């Protein structure tokens, strides 16, 4: 096994393992090295922890890759010359891990190369993961995932809301990290809603079962089944478990809205979520007006006009958004 750096740490293998690029033979070599001594295990754990905790920030354009590369060569001596993305994603990554020669920002370069980050800006977006799992990403939400899953787990990170239809693979667990909450599954379909400014994460299971944990691996609920809902207060860790009673929880995905004797406040909340709009009820006295109606892939203008005619109320375009009177 060839080692890099002054501490004989096989950083090239560590880098390849963390991004799922290592072959089975390389994984065996790395495992052998880890088990040789406690110091080796501690060194590996240190790099792995930093890798997991490193956030994705917008520093790519601020980092001089060529300067970092020259510094790496000065610190490690002669290295094989490579080019392009491979140079950045493998050898430079190894240098980053080797005693953190390039520091925190350098690691971010590698993470950005090895990971895909998609944000649904103005509309719902469909995303297919490397394993065939499908994600419906609600507008304003962001998903981050490896371009290639490793051979131990499938891990993605979510900001906002998304519906997951996970490809079943008992040998390769799937997990969604939403803030400090982690949803773990083998193969199922579920919805996760983790608004950035909200201190609550909501999980609704459509099919199968999921486990809900904190980011240290402690279980909130080990098995949440079909039709169940769990709301985790991320500041107090208080849990609210119930059966889902909201038929419109995934309306942004299906395009179907169903209201049965629903009050106007509930209707407005559903419209805001489904159409990524900002409707505000200006007249408090009309919040309790009830309506029974359904819509199937109708645009917002049609929905608003139907509700106006049914409840004898007025939706108005303003600088604040759409107000209801």
C-alpha angles and dihedrals in degrees: 000000000000116000129205129209132019096292096058092241114157092229094162090062092044091053092048092048094050091054097041093247096117120109121228090258091052091049090053091050092049093047090051091052092048091053094049094082145354091245090057091051092048091049092051092046090052093055093043092051092051090048093053095045098045109112123216108251133169100257101117097106093045096060122087101218094188092052091049090049092053090049090050092053092049090053099042104032124220117009134173111272115240134164146217124004092344090061091055099038100046116017097032089045089054090053090050091055094044100094089321091280091169096037131220098317092054092058088055089060091058094044091053091051094047097044137062119222120191127182123191098216108177105359144024113284132202116222127188115202124216091260094053096259113142128222129193105205116203117226114276091025131116132210125193124190141153116272085228125025117226123236096263109049147358110230129179134173124222134197112184125356135331141159115228126206100185123203107234116248116153090191095053114049118210123219137181119205112204109176106301094342123091123196114200126195143153099211126336144105124259145146126240122194115187109159112199095232096038122091092212131080117201124202123187121183117214098175135005126359136293136192121225120211141165119247091265091060098256113143122243091176121354095199125026109176140205113307094011127126130203125190115194118198099214095200097051101018087231112158131214112192121184145134111277111256097174112099089187099057091112099029091121085064101039100034088224122124122187124186121181113183087327120167120239094251091058090047093051092049090053092048092050091052096043099044099029091236137133112239116171126191104225097179108062094198093068097055091094096052107124130219137182112202141121134213130199114201094325122156120249094253092058092047093050094049091050092051092045092054094044099048099028093236134131129239113199132189110233138160088265092055125261117344126197123217 
